[in-house]
């Protein structure tokens, strides 16, 4: 049989990436199903011939809005669906699959702790690096990050020196804080839960990030950038950080909980632009 004499087409995202395992269901004018085919890893559809007639082809794929088209089949049985572009179901179009390198100049890694139960003390880490590997499906995406513990900066040298000490970060013994994210779960339009392991003060614990996807766009250097905002709540004691001082009124000098705040911008590819 001539392989060209059958149902053919391509299913892609709005920005041109193939959609693997998309389902194409063909129904006649009475709504009866006459064919059901699946695209390959390259988003290409290659099905068998159809009886002559006029049909409706419905394209569905996980995480995308359904798409419908009228399909006219002539006597040869050949039917060309063309290229169907699917929109993501809810929210902003996701970044294309592949490596994305975190740009530390346009990103921030910060933490917030309660002081005396009254106010918040904010700090940031000045030295960090990382990479996001966007997968297809996106739920299989991964992220790695390395933070230099000694780069903590709260704006007060005496406090920063104390945070670097064995009472808190133990920066001499454990100079690097790492995060290894190994998957995502959708939490709403443009919101995801990142699952991963955080190693801090030499202790590794499972930590989920509440992430908001902010979008993807071209940059002035001819590249493409994507951005995320993420937060997490930690307990210091879970990472062996138990230092505290109780004031006369019975109030802890430093709160037990710690809020991590991330603003991340990443550049498509494995290297940052030189500009």
Secondary structure, DSSP 8 states (H G I E B T S, - for coil): --TTSSEEEEEEETTS-B-TT-EEEEE-TTS-EEEEEE--TTSEEE-----SEEEEEEEE-TTB--EEEEEEE-TT--EEEEEEEE-BSSSS----SEEEEE-GGG-EEEEEEEETTTEEEEEEES-EEEEEEE-SSGGG-EEEEEEEGGGEE-S-HHHHHHHHSTTTT-TTT--EEEEEEEEEEEEETTEEEEEEEEEETTEEEEEEEEEEEEEEEE-TTS-EEEEEEEEEEEEGGGGT-----B-TTS-BSEEEEEEEEEEEEEEESSS----
